[in-house]
């Protein structure tokens, strides 16, 4: 029973998670020698104030705040 854990900023839509789950399952199934139902995926959403990169909290980055204000989840950049 393979378990894939995806850590990402919070704010992804259910539709996006659904598409990621399908794509990851399709990608791994041939390599895992299992049925697709045996592949489990866990999405762990992390608030921007709990994620830092380059010594700077993501919540303090104006470019990410602008994306959030526009209703677009941060893409990991």
mmCIF file as gemmi writes it, N, C-alpha and C atoms, coordinates in Angstrom:
data_model
loop_
_atom_site.group_PDB
_atom_site.id
_atom_site.type_symbol
_atom_site.label_atom_id
_atom_site.label_alt_id
_atom_site.label_comp_id
_atom_site.label_asym_id
_atom_site.label_entity_id
_atom_site.label_seq_id
_atom_site.pdbx_PDB_ins_code
_atom_site.Cartn_x
_atom_site.Cartn_y
_atom_site.Cartn_z
_atom_site.occupancy
_atom_site.B_iso_or_equiv
_atom_site.pdbx_formal_charge
_atom_site.auth_seq_id
_atom_site.auth_asym_id
_atom_site.pdbx_PDB_model_num
ATOM 1 N N . UNK Axp A 1 ? 0.833 -1.168 0 1 0 ? 1 A 1
ATOM 2 C CA . UNK Axp A 1 ? 0 0 0 1 0 ? 1 A 1
ATOM 3 C C . UNK Axp A 1 ? 0.885 1.241 0 1 0 ? 1 A 1
ATOM 4 N N . UNK Axp A 2 ? 1.232 1.765 -1.163 1 0 ? 2 A 1
ATOM 5 C CA . UNK Axp A 2 ? 2.026 2.991 -1.199 1 0 ? 2 A 1
ATOM 6 C C . UNK Axp A 2 ? 1.214 4.191 -0.74 1 0 ? 2 A 1
ATOM 7 N N . UNK Axp A 3 ? 1.865 5.08 -0.011 1 0 ? 3 A 1
ATOM 8 C CA . UNK Axp A 3 ? 1.25 6.323 0.443 1 0 ? 3 A 1
ATOM 9 C C . UNK Axp A 3 ? 2.113 7.477 -0.062 1 0 ? 3 A 1
ATOM 10 N N . UNK Axp A 4 ? 1.499 8.381 -0.788 1 0 ? 4 A 1
ATOM 11 C CA . UNK Axp A 4 ? 2.183 9.557 -1.313 1 0 ? 4 A 1
ATOM 12 C C . UNK Axp A 4 ? 1.686 10.753 -0.509 1 0 ? 4 A 1
ATOM 13 N N . UNK Axp A 5 ? 2.609 11.526 0.035 1 0 ? 5 A 1
ATOM 14 C CA . UNK Axp A 5 ? 2.243 12.717 0.794 1 0 ? 5 A 1
ATOM 15 C C . UNK Axp A 5 ? 2.672 13.946 0.008 1 0 ? 5 A 1
ATOM 16 N N . UNK Axp A 6 ? 1.721 14.843 -0.216 1 0 ? 6 A 1
ATOM 17 C CA . UNK Axp A 6 ? 1.981 16.087 -0.931 1 0 ? 6 A 1
ATOM 18 C C . UNK Axp A 6 ? 1.821 17.224 0.074 1 0 ? 6 A 1
ATOM 19 N N . UNK Axp A 7 ? 2.886 17.97 0.323 1 0 ? 7 A 1
ATOM 20 C CA . UNK Axp A 7 ? 2.808 19.153 1.178 1 0 ? 7 A 1
ATOM 21 C C . UNK Axp A 7 ? 2.777 20.368 0.265 1 0 ? 7 A 1
ATOM 22 N N . UNK Axp A 8 ? 1.783 21.218 0.507 1 0 ? 8 A 1
ATOM 23 C CA . UNK Axp A 8 ? 1.614 22.386 -0.351 1 0 ? 8 A 1
ATOM 24 C C . UNK Axp A 8 ? 0.93 23.482 0.448 1 0 ? 8 A 1
ATOM 25 N N . UNK Axp A 9 ? 0.996 24.707 -0.085 1 0 ? 9 A 1
ATOM 26 C CA . UNK Axp A 9 ? 0.31 25.81 0.563 1 0 ? 9 A 1
ATOM 27 C C . UNK Axp A 9 ? -1.18 25.561 0.515 1 0 ? 9 A 1
ATOM 28 N N . UNK Axp A 10 ? -1.873 26.027 1.544 1 0 ? 10 A 1
ATOM 29 C CA . UNK Axp A 10 ? -3.324 25.878 1.551 1 0 ? 10 A 1
ATOM 30 C C . UNK Axp A 10 ? -3.935 26.769 0.483 1 0 ? 10 A 1
ATOM 31 N N . UNK Axp A 11 ? -5.124 26.37 0.048 1 0 ? 11 A 1
ATOM 32 C CA . UNK Axp A 11 ? -5.837 27.186 -0.927 1 0 ? 11 A 1
ATOM 33 C C . UNK Axp A 11 ? -6.086 26.501 -2.256 1 0 ? 11 A 1
ATOM 34 N N . UNK Axp A 12 ? -5.575 25.295 -2.453 1 0 ? 12 A 1
ATOM 35 C CA . UNK Axp A 12 ? -5.851 24.585 -3.7 1 0 ? 12 A 1
ATOM 36 C C . UNK Axp A 12 ? -7.312 24.162 -3.726 1 0 ? 12 A 1
ATOM 37 N N . UNK Axp A 13 ? -7.919 24.216 -4.874 1 0 ? 13 A 1
ATOM 38 C CA . UNK Axp A 13 ? -9.323 23.835 -4.999 1 0 ? 13 A 1
ATOM 39 C C . UNK Axp A 13 ? -9.469 22.314 -4.953 1 0 ? 13 A 1
ATOM 40 N N . UNK Axp A 14 ? -10.684 21.888 -4.639 1 0 ? 14 A 1
ATOM 41 C CA . UNK Axp A 14 ? -10.976 20.454 -4.643 1 0 ? 14 A 1
ATOM 42 C C . UNK Axp A 14 ? -10.773 19.892 -6.054 1 0 ? 14 A 1
ATOM 43 N N . UNK Axp A 15 ? -11.148 20.657 -7.065 1 0 ? 15 A 1
ATOM 44 C CA . UNK Axp A 15 ? -10.968 20.202 -8.441 1 0 ? 15 A 1
ATOM 45 C C . UNK Axp A 15 ? -9.488 19.976 -8.767 1 0 ? 15 A 1
ATOM 46 N N . UNK Axp A 16 ? -8.629 20.885 -8.289 1 0 ? 16 A 1
ATOM 47 C CA . UNK Axp A 16 ? -7.195 20.747 -8.532 1 0 ? 16 A 1
ATOM 48 C C . UNK Axp A 16 ? -6.634 19.523 -7.8 1 0 ? 16 A 1
ATOM 49 N N . UNK Axp A 17 ? -7.055 19.308 -6.556 1 0 ? 17 A 1
ATOM 50 C CA . UNK Axp A 17 ? -6.604 18.131 -5.812 1 0 ? 17 A 1
ATOM 51 C C . UNK Axp A 17 ? -7.092 16.854 -6.475 1 0 ? 17 A 1
ATOM 52 N N . UNK Axp A 18 ? -8.307 16.871 -6.965 1 0 ? 18 A 1
ATOM 53 C CA . UNK Axp A 18 ? -8.858 15.704 -7.661 1 0 ? 18 A 1
ATOM 54 C C . UNK Axp A 18 ? -8.004 15.38 -8.889 1 0 ? 18 A 1
ATOM 55 N N . UNK Axp A 19 ? -7.659 16.405 -9.657 1 0 ? 19 A 1
ATOM 56 C CA . UNK Axp A 19 ? -6.84 16.203 -10.857 1 0 ? 19 A 1
ATOM 57 C C . UNK Axp A 19 ? -5.44 15.703 -10.485 1 0 ? 19 A 1
ATOM 58 N N . UNK Axp A 20 ? -4.863 16.265 -9.422 1 0 ? 20 A 1
ATOM 59 C CA . UNK Axp A 20 ? -3.542 15.798 -8.981 1 0 ? 20 A 1
ATOM 60 C C . UNK Axp A 20 ? -3.604 14.342 -8.545 1 0 ? 20 A 1
ATOM 61 N N . UNK Axp A 21 ? -4.641 13.975 -7.806 1 0 ? 21 A 1
ATOM 62 C CA . UNK Axp A 21 ? -4.776 12.597 -7.33 1 0 ? 21 A 1
ATOM 63 C C . UNK Axp A 21 ? -4.866 11.629 -8.507 1 0 ? 21 A 1
ATOM 64 N N . UNK Axp A 22 ? -5.658 11.986 -9.51 1 0 ? 22 A 1
ATOM 65 C CA . UNK Axp A 22 ? -5.768 11.124 -10.698 1 0 ? 22 A 1
ATOM 66 C C . UNK Axp A 22 ? -4.429 11.001 -11.407 1 0 ? 22 A 1
ATOM 67 N N . UNK Axp A 23 ? -3.774 12.141 -11.624 1 0 ? 23 A 1
ATOM 68 C CA . UNK Axp A 23 ? -2.503 12.125 -12.349 1 0 ? 23 A 1
ATOM 69 C C . UNK Axp A 23 ? -1.415 11.347 -11.625 1 0 ? 23 A 1
ATOM 70 N N . UNK Axp A 24 ? -1.311 11.558 -10.326 1 0 ? 24 A 1
ATOM 71 C CA . UNK Axp A 24 ? -0.29 10.845 -9.54 1 0 ? 24 A 1
ATOM 72 C C . UNK Axp A 24 ? -0.569 9.353 -9.544 1 0 ? 24 A 1
ATOM 73 N N . UNK Axp A 25 ? -1.827 8.982 -9.385 1 0 ? 25 A 1
ATOM 74 C CA . UNK Axp A 25 ? -2.195 7.561 -9.387 1 0 ? 25 A 1
ATOM 75 C C . UNK Axp A 25 ? -1.876 6.93 -10.738 1 0 ? 25 A 1
ATOM 76 N N . UNK Axp A 26 ? -2.249 7.61 -11.815 1 0 ? 26 A 1
ATOM 77 C CA . UNK Axp A 26 ? -1.958 7.091 -13.16 1 0 ? 26 A 1
ATOM 78 C C . UNK Axp A 26 ? -0.458 6.943 -13.391 1 0 ? 26 A 1
ATOM 79 N N . UNK Axp A 27 ? 0.302 7.889 -12.885 1 0 ? 27 A 1
ATOM 80 C CA . UNK Axp A 27 ? 1.754 7.842 -13.058 1 0 ? 27 A 1
ATOM 81 C C . UNK Axp A 27 ? 2.38 6.683 -12.292 1 0 ? 27 A 1
ATOM 82 N N . UNK Axp A 28 ? 1.948 6.461 -11.067 1 0 ? 28 A 1
ATOM 83 C CA . UNK Axp A 28 ? 2.585 5.46 -10.212 1 0 ? 28 A 1
ATOM 84 C C . UNK Axp A 28 ? 2.11 4.029 -10.439 1 0 ? 28 A 1
ATOM 85 N N . UNK Axp A 29 ? 0.888 3.857 -10.88 1 0 ? 29 A 1
ATOM 86 C CA . UNK Axp A 29 ? 0.322 2.513 -10.983 1 0 ? 29 A 1
ATOM 87 C C . UNK Axp A 29 ? 1.219 1.526 -11.736 1 0 ? 29 A 1
ATOM 88 N N . UNK Axp A 30 ? 1.761 1.859 -12.895 1 0 ? 30 A 1
ATOM 89 C CA . UNK Axp A 30 ? 2.59 0.876 -13.601 1 0 ? 30 A 1
ATOM 90 C C . UNK Axp A 30 ? 3.873 0.502 -12.844 1 0 ? 30 A 1
ATOM 91 N N . UNK Axp A 31 ? 4.37 1.402 -12.034 1 0 ? 31 A 1
ATOM 92 C CA . UNK Axp A 31 ? 5.627 1.175 -11.325 1 0 ? 31 A 1
ATOM 93 C C . UNK Axp A 31 ? 5.444 0.488 -9.981 1 0 ? 31 A 1
ATOM 94 N N . UNK Axp A 32 ? 4.258 0.6 -9.405 1 0 ? 32 A 1
ATOM 95 C CA . UNK Axp A 32 ? 4.015 0.063 -8.07 1 0 ? 32 A 1
ATOM 96 C C . UNK Axp A 32 ? 3.545 -1.38 -8.104 1 0 ? 32 A 1
ATOM 97 N N . UNK Axp A 33 ? 3.225 -1.874 -9.294 1 0 ? 33 A 1
ATOM 98 C CA . UNK Axp A 33 ? 2.791 -3.263 -9.427 1 0 ? 33 A 1
ATOM 99 C C . UNK Axp A 33 ? 1.573 -3.537 -8.541 1 0 ? 33 A 1
ATOM 100 N N . UNK Axp A 34 ? 0.692 -2.564 -8.44 1 0 ? 34 A 1
ATOM 101 C CA . UNK Axp A 34 ? -0.516 -2.659 -7.63 1 0 ? 34 A 1
ATOM 102 C C . UNK Axp A 34 ? -1.69 -2.119 -8.42 1 0 ? 34 A 1
ATOM 103 N N . UNK Axp A 35 ? -2.867 -2.32 -7.875 1 0 ? 35 A 1
ATOM 104 C CA . UNK Axp A 35 ? -4.071 -1.718 -8.445 1 0 ? 35 A 1
ATOM 105 C C . UNK Axp A 35 ? -4.106 -0.24 -8.036 1 0 ? 35 A 1
ATOM 106 N N . UNK Axp A 36 ? -4.737 0.598 -8.852 1 0 ? 36 A 1
ATOM 107 C CA . UNK Axp A 36 ? -4.83 2.018 -8.495 1 0 ? 36 A 1
ATOM 108 C C . UNK Axp A 36 ? -5.44 2.245 -7.111 1 0 ? 36 A 1
ATOM 109 N N . UNK Axp A 37 ? -6.381 1.392 -6.719 1 0 ? 37 A 1
ATOM 110 C CA . UNK Axp A 37 ? -7.041 1.549 -5.421 1 0 ? 37 A 1
ATOM 111 C C . UNK Axp A 37 ? -6.084 1.387 -4.249 1 0 ? 37 A 1
ATOM 112 N N . UNK Axp A 38 ? -4.929 0.787 -4.497 1 0 ? 38 A 1
ATOM 113 C CA . UNK Axp A 38 ? -3.981 0.57 -3.392 1 0 ? 38 A 1
ATOM 114 C C . UNK Axp A 38 ? -3.054 1.765 -3.18 1 0 ? 38 A 1
ATOM 115 N N . UNK Axp A 39 ? -3.095 2.739 -4.075 1 0 ? 39 A 1
ATOM 116 C CA . UNK Axp A 39 ? -2.252 3.926 -3.952 1 0 ? 39 A 1
ATOM 117 C C . UNK Axp A 39 ? -3.036 4.996 -3.195 1 0 ? 39 A 1
ATOM 118 N N . UNK Axp A 40 ? -2.478 5.442 -2.081 1 0 ? 40 A 1
ATOM 119 C CA . UNK Axp A 40 ? -3.123 6.448 -1.238 1 0 ? 40 A 1
ATOM 120 C C . UNK Axp A 40 ? -2.343 7.752 -1.325 1 0 ? 40 A 1
ATOM 121 N N . UNK Axp A 41 ? -3.074 8.848 -1.419 1 0 ? 41 A 1
ATOM 122 C CA . UNK Axp A 41 ? -2.453 10.166 -1.522 1 0 ? 41 A 1
ATOM 123 C C . UNK Axp A 41 ? -3.002 11.046 -0.407 1 0 ? 41 A 1
ATOM 124 N N . UNK Axp A 42 ? -2.101 11.693 0.312 1 0 ? 42 A 1
ATOM 125 C CA . UNK Axp A 42 ? -2.483 12.589 1.402 1 0 ? 42 A 1
ATOM 126 C C . UNK Axp A 42 ? -2.02 13.994 1.039 1 0 ? 42 A 1
ATOM 127 N N . UNK Axp A 43 ? -2.962 14.933 1.023 1 0 ? 43 A 1
ATOM 128 C CA . UNK Axp A 43 ? -2.628 16.325 0.777 1 0 ? 43 A 1
ATOM 129 C C . UNK Axp A 43 ? -2.529 17.025 2.132 1 0 ? 43 A 1
ATOM 130 N N . UNK Axp A 44 ? -1.355 17.544 2.425 1 0 ? 44 A 1
ATOM 131 C CA . UNK Axp A 44 ? -1.155 18.304 3.659 1 0 ? 44 A 1
ATOM 132 C C . UNK Axp A 44 ? -1.022 19.774 3.274 1 0 ? 44 A 1
ATOM 133 N N . UNK Axp A 45 ? -2.025 20.543 3.645 1 0 ? 45 A 1
ATOM 134 C CA . UNK Axp A 45 ? -2.007 21.963 3.32 1 0 ? 45 A 1
ATOM 135 C C . UNK Axp A 45 ? -1.4 22.746 4.475 1 0 ? 45 A 1
ATOM 136 N N . UNK Axp A 46 ? -0.434 23.573 4.148 1 0 ? 46 A 1
ATOM 137 C CA . UNK Axp A 46 ? 0.312 24.325 5.145 1 0 ? 46 A 1
ATOM 138 C C . UNK Axp A 46 ? -0.001 25.812 4.972 1 0 ? 46 A 1
ATOM 139 N N . UNK Axp A 47 ? -0.388 26.499 6.047 1 0 ? 47 A 1
ATOM 140 C CA . UNK Axp A 47 ? -0.636 27.943 5.945 1 0 ? 47 A 1
ATOM 141 C C . UNK Axp A 47 ? 0.643 28.694 5.569 1 0 ? 47 A 1
ATOM 142 N N . UNK Axp A 48 ? 0.485 29.796 4.868 1 0 ? 48 A 1
ATOM 143 C CA . UNK Axp A 48 ? 1.651 30.581 4.443 1 0 ? 48 A 1
ATOM 144 C C . UNK Axp A 48 ? 2.517 31.017 5.617 1 0 ? 48 A 1
ATOM 145 N N . UNK Axp A 49 ? 1.891 31.267 6.778 1 0 ? 49 A 1
ATOM 146 C CA . UNK Axp A 49 ? 2.678 31.717 7.929 1 0 ? 49 A 1
ATOM 147 C C . UNK Axp A 49 ? 3.468 30.572 8.563 1 0 ? 49 A 1
ATOM 148 N N . UNK Axp A 50 ? 3.264 29.352 8.08 1 0 ? 50 A 1
ATOM 149 C CA . UNK Axp A 50 ? 4.012 28.198 8.596 1 0 ? 50 A 1
ATOM 150 C C . UNK Axp A 50 ? 5.013 27.677 7.573 1 0 ? 50 A 1
ATOM 151 N N . UNK Axp A 51 ? 5.276 28.446 6.537 1 0 ? 51 A 1
ATOM 152 C CA . UNK Axp A 51 ? 6.184 28.022 5.463 1 0 ? 51 A 1
ATOM 153 C C . UNK Axp A 51 ? 7.169 29.156 5.222 1 0 ? 51 A 1
ATOM 154 N N . UNK Axp A 52 ? 8.446 28.827 5.181 1 0 ? 52 A 1
ATOM 155 C CA . UNK Axp A 52 ? 9.472 29.835 4.905 1 0 ? 52 A 1
ATOM 156 C C . UNK Axp A 52 ? 10.402 29.329 3.82 1 0 ? 52 A 1
ATOM 157 N N . UNK Axp A 53 ? 10.952 30.262 3.074 1 0 ? 53 A 1
ATOM 158 C CA . UNK Axp A 53 ? 11.919 29.94 2.033 1 0 ? 53 A 1
ATOM 159 C C . UNK Axp A 53 ? 12.936 31.073 1.98 1 0 ? 53 A 1
ATOM 160 N N . UNK Axp A 54 ? 14.193 30.725 1.958 1 0 ? 54 A 1
ATOM 161 C CA . UNK Axp A 54 ? 15.229 31.745 1.917 1 0 ? 54 A 1
ATOM 162 C C . UNK Axp A 54 ? 15.231 32.642 3.138 1 0 ? 54 A 1
ATOM 163 N N . UNK Axp A 55 ? 14.776 32.107 4.269 1 0 ? 55 A 1
ATOM 164 C CA . UNK Axp A 55 ? 14.757 32.874 5.501 1 0 ? 55 A 1
ATOM 165 C C . UNK Axp A 55 ? 13.592 33.833 5.634 1 0 ? 55 A 1
ATOM 166 N N . UNK Axp A 56 ? 12.638 33.769 4.696 1 0 ? 56 A 1
ATOM 167 C CA . UNK Axp A 56 ? 11.503 34.691 4.712 1 0 ? 56 A 1
ATOM 168 C C . UNK Axp A 56 ? 10.203 33.892 4.754 1 0 ? 56 A 1
ATOM 169 N N . UNK Axp A 57 ? 9.332 34.262 5.688 1 0 ? 57 A 1
ATOM 170 C CA . UNK Axp A 57 ? 8.017 33.612 5.732 1 0 ? 57 A 1
ATOM 171 C C . UNK Axp A 57 ? 7.263 33.92 4.449 1 0 ? 57 A 1
ATOM 172 N N . UNK Axp A 58 ? 6.613 32.915 3.923 1 0 ? 58 A 1
ATOM 173 C CA . UNK Axp A 58 ? 5.823 33.113 2.707 1 0 ? 58 A 1
ATOM 174 C C . UNK Axp A 58 ? 4.719 34.132 2.934 1 0 ? 58 A 1
ATOM 175 N N . UNK Axp A 59 ? 4.2 34.208 4.154 1 0 ? 59 A 1
ATOM 176 C CA . UNK Axp A 59 ? 3.153 35.174 4.472 1 0 ? 59 A 1
ATOM 177 C C . UNK Axp A 59 ? 3.649 36.613 4.368 1 0 ? 59 A 1
ATOM 178 N N . UNK Axp A 60 ? 4.963 36.823 4.414 1 0 ? 60 A 1
ATOM 179 C CA . UNK Axp A 60 ? 5.533 38.166 4.339 1 0 ? 60 A 1
ATOM 180 C C . UNK Axp A 60 ? 5.888 38.586 2.912 1 0 ? 60 A 1
ATOM 181 N N . UNK Axp A 61 ? 5.671 37.719 1.962 1 0 ? 61 A 1
ATOM 182 C CA . UNK Axp A 61 ? 6.022 38.03 0.576 1 0 ? 61 A 1
ATOM 183 C C . UNK Axp A 61 ? 4.861 38.739 -0.116 1 0 ? 61 A 1
ATOM 184 N N . UNK Axp A 62 ? 5.059 39.993 -0.521 1 0 ? 62 A 1
ATOM 185 C CA . UNK Axp A 62 ? 3.985 40.748 -1.176 1 0 ? 62 A 1
ATOM 186 C C . UNK Axp A 62 ? 3.47 40.08 -2.452 1 0 ? 62 A 1
ATOM 187 N N . UNK Axp A 63 ? 4.351 39.418 -3.205 1 0 ? 63 A 1
ATOM 188 C CA . UNK Axp A 63 ? 3.902 38.784 -4.449 1 0 ? 63 A 1
ATOM 189 C C . UNK Axp A 63 ? 2.905 37.658 -4.162 1 0 ? 63 A 1
ATOM 190 N N . UNK Axp A 64 ? 3.123 36.9 -3.087 1 0 ? 64 A 1
ATOM 191 C CA . UNK Axp A 64 ? 2.189 35.836 -2.741 1 0 ? 64 A 1
ATOM 192 C C . UNK Axp A 64 ? 0.895 36.409 -2.177 1 0 ? 64 A 1
ATOM 193 N N . UNK Axp A 65 ? 1.011 37.473 -1.391 1 0 ? 65 A 1
ATOM 194 C CA . UNK Axp A 65 ? -0.184 38.107 -0.851 1 0 ? 65 A 1
ATOM 195 C C . UNK Axp A 65 ? -1.067 38.651 -1.981 1 0 ? 65 A 1
ATOM 196 N N . UNK Axp A 66 ? -0.443 39.157 -3.041 1 0 ? 66 A 1
ATOM 197 C CA . UNK Axp A 66 ? -1.205 39.674 -4.183 1 0 ? 66 A 1
ATOM 198 C C . UNK Axp A 66 ? -1.964 38.547 -4.879 1 0 ? 66 A 1
ATOM 199 N N . UNK Axp A 67 ? -1.341 37.384 -5.002 1 0 ? 67 A 1
ATOM 200 C CA . UNK Axp A 67 ? -2.02 36.238 -5.621 1 0 ? 67 A 1
ATOM 201 C C . UNK Axp A 67 ? -3.228 35.821 -4.788 1 0 ? 67 A 1
ATOM 202 N N . UNK Axp A 68 ? -3.048 35.774 -3.487 1 0 ? 68 A 1
ATOM 203 C CA . UNK Axp A 68 ? -4.134 35.374 -2.597 1 0 ? 68 A 1
ATOM 204 C C . UNK Axp A 68 ? -5.271 36.391 -2.669 1 0 ? 68 A 1
ATOM 205 N N . UNK Axp A 69 ? -4.928 37.676 -2.667 1 0 ? 69 A 1
ATOM 206 C CA . UNK Axp A 69 ? -5.946 38.729 -2.744 1 0 ? 69 A 1
ATOM 207 C C . UNK Axp A 69 ? -6.722 38.644 -4.057 1 0 ? 69 A 1
ATOM 208 N N . UNK Axp A 70 ? -6.072 38.167 -5.106 1 0 ? 70 A 1
ATOM 209 C CA . UNK Axp A 70 ? -6.725 38.032 -6.411 1 0 ? 70 A 1
ATOM 210 C C . UNK Axp A 70 ? -7.506 36.722 -6.524 1 0 ? 70 A 1
ATOM 211 N N . UNK Axp A 71 ? -7.5 35.928 -5.442 1 0 ? 71 A 1
ATOM 212 C CA . UNK Axp A 71 ? -8.242 34.673 -5.466 1 0 ? 71 A 1
ATOM 213 C C . UNK Axp A 71 ? -7.515 33.54 -6.143 1 0 ? 71 A 1
ATOM 214 N N . UNK Axp A 72 ? -6.204 33.69 -6.318 1 0 ? 72 A 1
ATOM 215 C CA . UNK Axp A 72 ? -5.403 32.638 -6.94 1 0 ? 72 A 1
ATOM 216 C C . UNK Axp A 72 ? -4.497 32.042 -5.871 1 0 ? 72 A 1
ATOM 217 N N . UNK Axp A 73 ? -4.535 30.72 -5.673 1 0 ? 73 A 1
ATOM 218 C CA . UNK Axp A 73 ? -3.641 30.126 -4.676 1 0 ? 73 A 1
ATOM 219 C C . UNK Axp A 73 ? -2.195 30.241 -5.135 1 0 ? 73 A 1
ATOM 220 N N . UNK Axp A 74 ? -1.27 30.39 -4.213 1 0 ? 74 A 1
ATOM 221 C CA . UNK Axp A 74 ? 0.138 30.424 -4.582 1 0 ? 74 A 1
ATOM 222 C C . UNK Axp A 74 ? 0.527 29.137 -5.293 1 0 ? 74 A 1
ATOM 223 N N . UNK Axp A 75 ? 1.402 29.252 -6.266 1 0 ? 75 A 1
ATOM 224 C CA . UNK Axp A 75 ? 1.765 28.083 -7.07 1 0 ? 75 A 1
ATOM 225 C C . UNK Axp A 75 ? 3.053 27.423 -6.614 1 0 ? 75 A 1
ATOM 226 N N . UNK Axp A 76 ? 3.649 27.899 -5.568 1 0 ? 76 A 1
ATOM 227 C CA . UNK Axp A 76 ? 4.874 27.285 -5.086 1 0 ? 76 A 1
ATOM 228 C C . UNK Axp A 76 ? 6.122 28.016 -5.535 1 0 ? 76 A 1
ATOM 229 N N . UNK Axp A 77 ? 5.947 29.193 -6.114 1 0 ? 77 A 1
ATOM 230 C CA . UNK Axp A 77 ? 7.111 29.955 -6.574 1 0 ? 77 A 1
ATOM 231 C C . UNK Axp A 77 ? 7.658 30.844 -5.492 1 0 ? 77 A 1
